[in-house]
Amino acid sequence: MQPFASVLVFLFSTVTALVARSANPKSSTTSTASPVIPVQPMVTFIPPAASSKAPVTKILAYDGGGFENLVFRSNGQILATTAFPEPLLFYVDPLRLRPGVVLHNFTSLQNTVGITELAPDRFCVHGRRKEGGPFTVFSVDMRRFFIFPDGTISTPPKIKEIGSIPSSLGLNGMVHLRKSDNFVLIADTLLGAVWKFDVDTGKHNIMIKDSSMAGPSNKTEFAAYGINGLRAQNRTLFYCNSGKQAFYKMRIHADGSSAGNATLITSGIACDDFALDPWGFAYVASPRNALIKLDTRTGAQLVVAGDFDQDTSEIRSASSARFGVSDSDQTSVYITTNGGAFLGAPKGSQGISRVDIGNLAQAFKEREESLVGGRETCL
């Protein structure tokens, strides 16, 4: 194992773009303003590993692309964003009946970061404009999209700019609470807050700003980074804080406003985005080369896939996680990976993988009944 100082978390960055360009001279991505999370600080707690880890299957390998986030279409296919070297939107077939293809290059952006579903085959994507411009939100309409088995796109998605958030500092995770809502909630990693963004009009405002969302108080290079991934379930907002390496929850109202104080679930967790299951467990994409199962009721952690801190891990710097939506993969967690090293990500380490957790749901001896509400984003 090499020192973890070589394992990095890429969110959205000038440095990332420059490194990617040095490794790939053909890349045209430019940037002058966005910061980078260079290295996650070491945690004193190393979570235990499951006695029988879940198998990991590579669904898409795309060397030279730092995958940041993913979402599922209602038909089970994946849309994924890349933070570097180019701001791309990918189409990926989990069954691999069709090749993964680039759906769109957001040429006005330096990266694509958050993505969420608004309604069946309607999505929202955001990223930062080039030359230090504001974070901008786009709609992606897949309703008439058609792709041939060989990967040739016959009818591309319809993509439209909705609006920008000039006062945002570092947009990251994004969630749509209910299908009937005309707004999304977006984490601002550097501001330590959650924005509410109207997907019809582009109007926006800071909905929640809390000390639990801010970066750590110690003045280190990592101190500015706070809230990262967020998901909603049962009128509760779950979110991780990358700088503090902590995981929180907060009750919210239907309009996205806070309905109570933040509750610390656990600290000492190397975290990025995550997926929620119906029983109160979060499957956390860890930049430290693992998928961590977190009991949101007790704070207990367990590595269920990958090898924590090991450069030989099948998972290299995981950045996001989602459960499959088809009958065949509802017990599988799909993760994006970015490879994680400034010196050059190992070949095959960047892309999308499937982790078949199966009966690992019993690893914490979880109760048999489902929590009320169940499905992720259900309010």
DRENBA-139809 format. One record per residue (C-alpha): residue in one letter; x, y, z. Coordinates in nm, 2 decimals, always signed. Example, Ala and Ser with C-alpha at 12.3 -4.5 7.8 and 13.67 -1.06 7.14 Angstrom:
// residues 2
{rest = A, u = +1.23, v = -0.45, w = +0.78}
{rest = S, u = +1.37, v = -0.11, w = +0.71}
This chain:
// residues 379
{rest = M, u = +0.00, v = +0.00, w = +0.00}
{rest = Q, u = +0.13, v = +0.34, w = -0.09}
{rest = P, u = +0.07, v = +0.64, w = +0.15}
{rest = F, u = -0.28, v = +0.77, w = +0.11}
{rest = A, u = -0.14, v = +1.11, w = +0.02}
{rest = S, u = -0.16, v = +0.98, w = -0.34}
{rest = V, u = -0.53, v = +0.92, w = -0.32}
{rest = L, u = -0.74, v = +1.23, w = -0.40}
{rest = V, u = -1.10, v = +1.34, w = -0.42}
{rest = F, u = -1.18, v = +1.54, w = -0.74}
{rest = L, u = -1.49, v = +1.75, w = -0.72}
{rest = F, u = -1.45, v = +2.05, w = -0.95}
{rest = S, u = -1.12, v = +2.22, w = -0.99}
{rest = T, u = -0.87, v = +2.43, w = -1.17}
{rest = V, u = -0.59, v = +2.19, w = -1.06}
{rest = T, u = -0.79, v = +1.89, w = -1.18}
{rest = A, u = -0.83, v = +2.04, w = -1.52}
{rest = L, u = -0.46, v = +2.13, w = -1.55}
{rest = V, u = -0.35, v = +1.79, w = -1.44}
{rest = A, u = -0.59, v = +1.62, w = -1.68}
{rest = R, u = -0.46, v = +1.84, w = -1.96}
{rest = S, u = -0.10, v = +1.76, w = -1.88}
{rest = A, u = -0.19, v = +1.39, w = -1.90}
{rest = N, u = -0.40, v = +1.44, w = -2.21}
{rest = P, u = -0.28, v = +1.72, w = -2.43}
{rest = K, u = -0.59, v = +1.70, w = -2.65}
{rest = S, u = -0.81, v = +1.81, w = -2.37}
{rest = S, u = -0.95, v = +2.16, w = -2.42}
{rest = T, u = -1.08, v = +2.22, w = -2.06}
{rest = T, u = -0.98, v = +2.55, w = -1.92}
{rest = S, u = -1.04, v = +2.70, w = -1.58}
{rest = T, u = -0.91, v = +2.98, w = -1.35}
{rest = A, u = -1.13, v = +2.98, w = -1.05}
{rest = S, u = -1.27, v = +2.66, w = -0.91}
{rest = P, u = -1.09, v = +2.50, w = -0.61}
{rest = V, u = -1.00, v = +2.14, w = -0.55}
{rest = I, u = -1.01, v = +1.90, w = -0.26}
{rest = P, u = -0.65, v = +1.78, w = -0.29}
{rest = V, u = -0.64, v = +1.51, w = -0.02}
{rest = Q, u = -0.89, v = +1.40, w = +0.23}
{rest = P, u = -0.74, v = +1.43, w = +0.58}
{rest = M, u = -0.66, v = +1.11, w = +0.75}
{rest = V, u = -0.92, v = +0.96, w = +0.98}
{rest = T, u = -0.83, v = +0.79, w = +1.31}
{rest = F, u = -1.11, v = +0.54, w = +1.26}
{rest = I, u = -1.07, v = +0.26, w = +1.00}
{rest = P, u = -1.40, v = +0.08, w = +0.95}
{rest = P, u = -1.41, v = -0.30, w = +0.98}
{rest = A, u = -1.44, v = -0.50, w = +0.67}
{rest = A, u = -1.73, v = -0.75, w = +0.61}
{rest = S, u = -1.62, v = -1.11, w = +0.64}
{rest = S, u = -1.76, v = -1.17, w = +0.29}
{rest = K, u = -1.73, v = -0.87, w = +0.07}
{rest = A, u = -1.97, v = -0.80, w = -0.22}
{rest = P, u = -1.84, v = -0.87, w = -0.57}
{rest = V, u = -1.75, v = -0.57, w = -0.79}
{rest = T, u = -1.82, v = -0.57, w = -1.16}
{rest = K, u = -1.69, v = -0.30, w = -1.40}
{rest = I, u = -1.97, v = -0.18, w = -1.61}
{rest = L, u = -1.78, v = +0.10, w = -1.79}
{rest = A, u = -1.41, v = +0.17, w = -1.81}
{rest = Y, u = -1.32, v = +0.51, w = -1.95}
{rest = D, u = -0.95, v = +0.60, w = -1.89}
{rest = G, u = -0.89, v = +0.96, w = -1.86}
{rest = G, u = -1.23, v = +1.06, w = -1.73}
{rest = G, u = -1.30, v = +1.15, w = -1.37}
{rest = F, u = -1.66, v = +1.04, w = -1.31}
{rest = E, u = -1.84, v = +1.24, w = -1.05}
{rest = N, u = -2.21, v = +1.14, w = -1.03}
{rest = L, u = -2.48, v = +0.92, w = -1.18}
{rest = V, u = -2.86, v = +0.88, w = -1.19}
{rest = F, u = -3.09, v = +0.61, w = -1.33}
{rest = R, u = -3.35, v = +0.64, w = -1.61}
{rest = S, u = -3.68, v = +0.47, w = -1.52}
{rest = N, u = -3.58, v = +0.19, w = -1.77}
{rest = G, u = -3.27, v = +0.11, w = -1.57}
{rest = Q, u = -3.01, v = +0.28, w = -1.79}
{rest = I, u = -2.76, v = +0.52, w = -1.64}
{rest = L, u = -2.67, v = +0.88, w = -1.70}
{rest = A, u = -2.33, v = +0.99, w = -1.55}
{rest = T, u = -2.13, v = +1.31, w = -1.53}
{rest = T, u = -1.75, v = +1.37, w = -1.55}
{rest = A, u = -1.57, v = +1.64, w = -1.35}
{rest = F, u = -1.26, v = +1.63, w = -1.57}
{rest = P, u = -1.10, v = +1.65, w = -1.82}
{rest = E, u = -1.41, v = +1.74, w = -2.01}
{rest = P, u = -1.77, v = +1.82, w = -1.90}
{rest = L, u = -1.94, v = +1.52, w = -2.04}
{rest = L, u = -2.28, v = +1.35, w = -1.99}
{rest = F, u = -2.25, v = +0.97, w = -2.05}
{rest = Y, u = -2.51, v = +0.71, w = -2.14}
{rest = V, u = -2.44, v = +0.36, w = -1.99}
{rest = D, u = -2.63, v = +0.04, w = -2.02}
{rest = P, u = -2.59, v = -0.17, w = -1.70}
{rest = L, u = -2.66, v = -0.49, w = -1.90}
{rest = R, u = -2.39, v = -0.39, w = -2.15}
{rest = L, u = -2.62, v = -0.47, w = -2.44}
{rest = R, u = -2.51, v = -0.13, w = -2.59}
{rest = P, u = -2.17, v = +0.04, w = -2.55}
{rest = G, u = -2.14, v = +0.34, w = -2.32}
{rest = V, u = -2.14, v = +0.66, w = -2.52}
{rest = V, u = -2.11, v = +1.04, w = -2.47}
{rest = L, u = -2.45, v = +1.20, w = -2.49}
{rest = H, u = -2.34, v = +1.55, w = -2.47}
{rest = N, u = -2.03, v = +1.77, w = -2.42}
{rest = F, u = -2.12, v = +2.09, w = -2.22}
{rest = T, u = -1.87, v = +2.30, w = -2.40}
{rest = S, u = -1.96, v = +2.61, w = -2.20}
{rest = L, u = -1.87, v = +2.44, w = -1.87}
{rest = Q, u = -1.54, v = +2.33, w = -1.72}
{rest = N, u = -1.71, v = +2.03, w = -1.56}
{rest = T, u = -2.04, v = +1.86, w = -1.49}
{rest = V, u = -2.11, v = +1.77, w = -1.13}
{rest = G, u = -2.46, v = +1.71, w = -0.99}
{rest = I, u = -2.74, v = +1.52, w = -1.17}
{rest = T, u = -3.08, v = +1.42, w = -1.05}
{rest = E, u = -3.41, v = +1.30, w = -1.19}
{rest = L, u = -3.71, v = +1.54, w = -1.21}
{rest = A, u = -3.96, v = +1.30, w = -1.37}
{rest = P, u = -3.93, v = +0.99, w = -1.59}
{rest = D, u = -3.67, v = +1.08, w = -1.86}
{rest = R, u = -3.64, v = +1.44, w = -1.74}
{rest = F, u = -3.32, v = +1.54, w = -1.55}
{rest = C, u = -3.13, v = +1.83, w = -1.41}
{rest = V, u = -2.75, v = +1.87, w = -1.44}
{rest = H, u = -2.52, v = +2.15, w = -1.31}
{rest = G, u = -2.16, v = +2.25, w = -1.35}
{rest = R, u = -1.94, v = +2.56, w = -1.34}
{rest = R, u = -1.88, v = +2.78, w = -1.65}
{rest = K, u = -1.53, v = +2.82, w = -1.79}
{rest = E, u = -1.31, v = +3.10, w = -1.69}
{rest = G, u = -1.45, v = +3.12, w = -1.34}
{rest = G, u = -1.80, v = +3.18, w = -1.45}
{rest = P, u = -2.11, v = +3.09, w = -1.23}
{rest = F, u = -2.25, v = +2.75, w = -1.17}
{rest = T, u = -2.52, v = +2.68, w = -1.42}
{rest = V, u = -2.81, v = +2.44, w = -1.42}
{rest = F, u = -2.94, v = +2.26, w = -1.74}
{rest = S, u = -3.24, v = +2.04, w = -1.81}
{rest = V, u = -3.19, v = +1.71, w = -2.00}
{rest = D, u = -3.49, v = +1.57, w = -2.17}
{rest = M, u = -3.45, v = +1.20, w = -2.27}
{rest = R, u = -3.81, v = +1.14, w = -2.37}
{rest = R, u = -3.74, v = +1.12, w = -2.74}
{rest = F, u = -3.39, v = +0.98, w = -2.71}
{rest = F, u = -3.31, v = +0.68, w = -2.92}
{rest = I, u = -2.99, v = +0.48, w = -2.95}
{rest = F, u = -2.92, v = +0.18, w = -3.18}
{rest = P, u = -2.76, v = -0.14, w = -3.04}
{rest = D, u = -2.42, v = -0.04, w = -3.19}
{rest = G, u = -2.42, v = +0.28, w = -2.98}
{rest = T, u = -2.52, v = +0.51, w = -3.27}
{rest = I, u = -2.75, v = +0.79, w = -3.14}
{rest = S, u = -3.04, v = +0.85, w = -3.37}
{rest = T, u = -3.23, v = +1.11, w = -3.16}
{rest = P, u = -3.01, v = +1.29, w = -2.90}
{rest = P, u = -3.15, v = +1.43, w = -2.58}
{rest = K, u = -3.28, v = +1.78, w = -2.57}
{rest = I, u = -3.06, v = +2.00, w = -2.35}
{rest = K, u = -3.16, v = +2.35, w = -2.23}
{rest = E, u = -3.00, v = +2.60, w = -2.00}
{rest = I, u = -3.23, v = +2.69, w = -1.71}
{rest = G, u = -3.03, v = +2.95, w = -1.52}
{rest = S, u = -2.72, v = +3.03, w = -1.32}
{rest = I, u = -2.65, v = +3.08, w = -0.95}
{rest = P, u = -2.39, v = +3.37, w = -0.95}
{rest = S, u = -2.35, v = +3.37, w = -0.57}
{rest = S, u = -2.28, v = +3.00, w = -0.54}
{rest = L, u = -1.92, v = +2.90, w = -0.46}
{rest = G, u = -1.90, v = +2.53, w = -0.52}
{rest = L, u = -2.22, v = +2.34, w = -0.61}
{rest = N, u = -2.21, v = +1.96, w = -0.56}
{rest = G, u = -2.48, v = +1.71, w = -0.47}
{rest = M, u = -2.84, v = +1.77, w = -0.58}
{rest = V, u = -3.17, v = +1.61, w = -0.49}
{rest = H, u = -3.53, v = +1.64, w = -0.62}
{rest = L, u = -3.77, v = +1.57, w = -0.33}
{rest = R, u = -4.09, v = +1.47, w = -0.50}
{rest = K, u = -4.20, v = +1.43, w = -0.86}
{rest = S, u = -4.46, v = +1.71, w = -0.82}
{rest = D, u = -4.20, v = +1.96, w = -0.71}
{rest = N, u = -4.06, v = +2.22, w = -0.94}
{rest = F, u = -3.74, v = +2.27, w = -0.75}
{rest = V, u = -3.42, v = +2.09, w = -0.65}
{rest = L, u = -3.20, v = +2.13, w = -0.35}
{rest = I, u = -2.83, v = +2.17, w = -0.43}
{rest = A, u = -2.54, v = +2.14, w = -0.18}
{rest = D, u = -2.28, v = +2.42, w = -0.19}
{rest = T, u = -1.96, v = +2.27, w = -0.06}
{rest = L, u = -1.77, v = +2.59, w = -0.01}
{rest = L, u = -2.06, v = +2.81, w = +0.11}
{rest = G, u = -2.17, v = +2.54, w = +0.36}
{rest = A, u = -2.53, v = +2.57, w = +0.26}
{rest = V, u = -2.81, v = +2.42, w = +0.05}
{rest = W, u = -2.97, v = +2.62, w = -0.24}
{rest = K, u = -3.32, v = +2.59, w = -0.35}
{rest = F, u = -3.34, v = +2.62, w = -0.73}
{rest = D, u = -3.67, v = +2.65, w = -0.93}
{rest = V, u = -3.63, v = +2.43, w = -1.24}
{rest = D, u = -3.90, v = +2.62, w = -1.43}
{rest = T, u = -3.79, v = +2.98, w = -1.37}
{rest = G, u = -3.42, v = +2.96, w = -1.25}
{rest = K, u = -3.51, v = +3.15, w = -0.94}
{rest = H, u = -3.29, v = +3.05, w = -0.64}
{rest = N, u = -3.23, v = +3.12, w = -0.28}
{rest = I, u = -3.03, v = +2.97, w = +0.01}
{rest = M, u = -3.28, v = +2.74, w = +0.18}
{rest = I, u = -3.06, v = +2.60, w = +0.46}
{rest = K, u = -2.73, v = +2.73, w = +0.61}
{rest = D, u = -2.61, v = +2.54, w = +0.91}
{rest = S, u = -2.28, v = +2.50, w = +1.09}
{rest = S, u = -2.29, v = +2.12, w = +1.02}
{rest = M, u = -2.27, v = +2.20, w = +0.65}
{rest = A, u = -1.96, v = +2.43, w = +0.68}
{rest = G, u = -1.60, v = +2.31, w = +0.65}
{rest = P, u = -1.39, v = +2.24, w = +0.96}
{rest = S, u = -1.27, v = +2.54, w = +1.17}
{rest = N, u = -0.90, v = +2.45, w = +1.16}
{rest = K, u = -0.72, v = +2.65, w = +0.90}
{rest = T, u = -0.59, v = +2.37, w = +0.67}
{rest = E, u = -0.61, v = +2.34, w = +0.29}
{rest = F, u = -0.91, v = +2.12, w = +0.35}
{rest = A, u = -1.09, v = +2.35, w = +0.59}
{rest = A, u = -1.31, v = +2.52, w = +0.33}
{rest = Y, u = -1.49, v = +2.20, w = +0.22}
{rest = G, u = -1.82, v = +2.11, w = +0.38}
{rest = I, u = -2.14, v = +1.95, w = +0.27}
{rest = N, u = -2.10, v = +1.72, w = -0.03}
{rest = G, u = -2.35, v = +1.45, w = -0.11}
{rest = L, u = -2.71, v = +1.47, w = +0.00}
{rest = R, u = -3.02, v = +1.26, w = -0.03}
{rest = A, u = -3.38, v = +1.28, w = +0.11}
{rest = Q, u = -3.60, v = +1.02, w = +0.27}
{rest = N, u = -3.90, v = +1.02, w = +0.51}
{rest = R, u = -3.89, v = +1.40, w = +0.54}
{rest = T, u = -3.53, v = +1.39, w = +0.64}
{rest = L, u = -3.23, v = +1.53, w = +0.46}
{rest = F, u = -2.92, v = +1.31, w = +0.49}
{rest = Y, u = -2.58, v = +1.47, w = +0.40}
{rest = C, u = -2.21, v = +1.42, w = +0.44}
{rest = N, u = -1.95, v = +1.68, w = +0.52}
{rest = S, u = -1.62, v = +1.59, w = +0.34}
{rest = G, u = -1.40, v = +1.84, w = +0.53}
{rest = K, u = -1.52, v = +1.73, w = +0.87}
{rest = Q, u = -1.56, v = +1.37, w = +0.76}
{rest = A, u = -1.89, v = +1.35, w = +0.92}
{rest = F, u = -2.24, v = +1.23, w = +0.83}
{rest = Y, u = -2.56, v = +1.42, w = +0.94}
{rest = K, u = -2.94, v = +1.42, w = +0.91}
{rest = M, u = -3.19, v = +1.70, w = +0.94}
{rest = R, u = -3.57, v = +1.70, w = +0.93}
{rest = I, u = -3.71, v = +1.92, w = +0.65}
{rest = H, u = -4.05, v = +2.05, w = +0.55}
{rest = A, u = -4.20, v = +1.97, w = +0.21}
{rest = D, u = -4.07, v = +2.30, w = +0.07}
{rest = G, u = -3.71, v = +2.20, w = +0.15}
{rest = S, u = -3.67, v = +2.43, w = +0.46}
{rest = S, u = -3.53, v = +2.30, w = +0.78}
{rest = A, u = -3.77, v = +2.15, w = +1.03}
{rest = G, u = -3.52, v = +2.09, w = +1.31}
{rest = N, u = -3.16, v = +2.09, w = +1.41}
{rest = A, u = -2.89, v = +1.88, w = +1.25}
{rest = T, u = -2.81, v = +1.55, w = +1.41}
{rest = L, u = -2.46, v = +1.40, w = +1.39}
{rest = I, u = -2.48, v = +1.03, w = +1.28}
{rest = T, u = -2.11, v = +0.96, w = +1.28}
{rest = S, u = -1.77, v = +1.12, w = +1.24}
{rest = G, u = -1.45, v = +0.99, w = +1.11}
{rest = I, u = -1.60, v = +0.87, w = +0.78}
{rest = A, u = -1.42, v = +0.94, w = +0.45}
{rest = C, u = -1.73, v = +1.02, w = +0.24}
{rest = D, u = -1.86, v = +1.15, w = -0.09}
{rest = D, u = -2.21, v = +1.08, w = -0.24}
{rest = F, u = -2.41, v = +0.79, w = -0.12}
{rest = A, u = -2.72, v = +0.58, w = -0.17}
{rest = L, u = -3.00, v = +0.51, w = +0.08}
{rest = D, u = -3.18, v = +0.18, w = +0.12}
{rest = P, u = -3.53, v = +0.14, w = +0.27}
{rest = W, u = -3.40, v = +0.02, w = +0.61}
{rest = G, u = -3.20, v = +0.32, w = +0.72}
{rest = F, u = -2.86, v = +0.23, w = +0.58}
{rest = A, u = -2.64, v = +0.45, w = +0.36}
{rest = Y, u = -2.40, v = +0.30, w = +0.11}
{rest = V, u = -2.12, v = +0.56, w = +0.10}
{rest = A, u = -1.89, v = +0.61, w = -0.19}
{rest = S, u = -1.55, v = +0.66, w = -0.02}
{rest = P, u = -1.26, v = +0.83, w = -0.19}
{rest = R, u = -1.05, v = +0.59, w = +0.02}
{rest = N, u = -1.11, v = +0.31, w = -0.22}
{rest = A, u = -1.42, v = +0.15, w = -0.07}
{rest = L, u = -1.79, v = +0.13, w = -0.04}
{rest = I, u = -1.89, v = +0.18, w = +0.32}
{rest = K, u = -2.22, v = +0.07, w = +0.47}
{rest = L, u = -2.34, v = +0.31, w = +0.73}
{rest = D, u = -2.62, v = +0.25, w = +0.98}
{rest = T, u = -2.79, v = +0.59, w = +1.00}
{rest = R, u = -2.95, v = +0.50, w = +1.33}
{rest = T, u = -2.63, v = +0.39, w = +1.52}
{rest = G, u = -2.34, v = +0.53, w = +1.32}
{rest = A, u = -2.18, v = +0.19, w = +1.27}
{rest = Q, u = -1.97, v = +0.15, w = +0.96}
{rest = L, u = -1.87, v = -0.15, w = +0.76}
{rest = V, u = -1.66, v = -0.18, w = +0.44}
{rest = V, u = -1.87, v = -0.40, w = +0.21}
{rest = A, u = -1.67, v = -0.37, w = -0.11}
{rest = G, u = -1.32, v = -0.26, w = -0.21}
{rest = D, u = -1.02, v = -0.23, w = +0.03}
{rest = F, u = -1.00, v = +0.07, w = +0.25}
{rest = D, u = -0.69, v = +0.27, w = +0.18}
{rest = Q, u = -0.54, v = +0.00, w = -0.04}
{rest = D, u = -0.41, v = +0.10, w = -0.38}
{rest = T, u = -0.49, v = -0.26, w = -0.50}
{rest = S, u = -0.86, v = -0.21, w = -0.44}
{rest = E, u = -1.11, v = -0.29, w = -0.71}
{rest = I, u = -1.26, v = +0.05, w = -0.62}
{rest = R, u = -1.03, v = +0.35, w = -0.67}
{rest = S, u = -1.17, v = +0.68, w = -0.53}
{rest = A, u = -1.54, v = +0.63, w = -0.54}
{rest = S, u = -1.74, v = +0.95, w = -0.59}
{rest = S, u = -2.11, v = +0.86, w = -0.60}
{rest = A, u = -2.35, v = +0.57, w = -0.55}
{rest = R, u = -2.71, v = +0.47, w = -0.65}
{rest = F, u = -2.92, v = +0.16, w = -0.62}
{rest = G, u = -3.03, v = +0.00, w = -0.94}
{rest = V, u = -3.40, v = +0.04, w = -1.03}
{rest = S, u = -3.47, v = -0.27, w = -1.24}
{rest = D, u = -3.60, v = -0.60, w = -1.09}
{rest = S, u = -3.27, v = -0.76, w = -1.16}
{rest = D, u = -3.05, v = -0.51, w = -0.98}
{rest = Q, u = -3.24, v = -0.35, w = -0.69}
{rest = T, u = -2.99, v = -0.51, w = -0.45}
{rest = S, u = -2.70, v = -0.37, w = -0.65}
{rest = V, u = -2.52, v = -0.04, w = -0.58}
{rest = Y, u = -2.37, v = +0.13, w = -0.88}
{rest = I, u = -2.07, v = +0.36, w = -0.81}
{rest = T, u = -1.87, v = +0.61, w = -1.01}
{rest = T, u = -1.49, v = +0.63, w = -0.97}
{rest = N, u = -1.23, v = +0.88, w = -1.07}
{rest = G, u = -0.91, v = +0.69, w = -1.01}
{rest = G, u = -0.80, v = +0.93, w = -0.74}
{rest = A, u = -0.43, v = +1.01, w = -0.81}
{rest = F, u = -0.27, v = +1.33, w = -0.94}
{rest = L, u = +0.02, v = +1.12, w = -1.08}
{rest = G, u = -0.21, v = +0.95, w = -1.31}
{rest = A, u = -0.51, v = +0.72, w = -1.24}
{rest = P, u = -0.43, v = +0.35, w = -1.29}
{rest = K, u = -0.57, v = +0.21, w = -1.61}
{rest = G, u = -0.92, v = +0.09, w = -1.58}
{rest = S, u = -0.98, v = +0.26, w = -1.24}
{rest = Q, u = -1.21, v = +0.53, w = -1.38}
{rest = G, u = -1.57, v = +0.46, w = -1.48}
{rest = I, u = -1.88, v = +0.29, w = -1.33}
{rest = S, u = -1.90, v = -0.04, w = -1.14}
{rest = R, u = -2.17, v = -0.25, w = -0.99}
{rest = V, u = -2.15, v = -0.38, w = -0.64}
{rest = D, u = -2.39, v = -0.67, w = -0.57}
{rest = I, u = -2.46, v = -0.64, w = -0.20}
{rest = G, u = -2.72, v = -0.91, w = -0.19}
{rest = N, u = -2.75, v = -1.06, w = +0.16}
{rest = L, u = -2.50, v = -0.82, w = +0.30}
{rest = A, u = -2.81, v = -0.63, w = +0.42}
{rest = Q, u = -2.79, v = -0.86, w = +0.72}
{rest = A, u = -2.44, v = -0.75, w = +0.82}
{rest = F, u = -2.57, v = -0.52, w = +1.09}
{rest = K, u = -2.85, v = -0.76, w = +1.19}
{rest = E, u = -3.10, v = -0.50, w = +1.06}
{rest = R, u = -3.46, v = -0.53, w = +1.16}
{rest = E, u = -3.69, v = -0.70, w = +0.91}
{rest = E, u = -3.95, v = -0.43, w = +0.87}
{rest = S, u = -3.89, v = -0.14, w = +0.63}
{rest = L, u = -3.88, v = +0.22, w = +0.77}
{rest = V, u = -4.20, v = +0.41, w = +0.70}
{rest = G, u = -4.20, v = +0.56, w = +0.35}
{rest = G, u = -3.91, v = +0.35, w = +0.23}
{rest = R, u = -3.80, v = +0.48, w = -0.10}
{rest = E, u = -3.52, v = +0.73, w = -0.14}
{rest = T, u = -3.64, v = +1.09, w = -0.18}
{rest = C, u = -3.99, v = +0.99, w = -0.05}
{rest = L, u = -4.13, v = +1.27, w = +0.16}
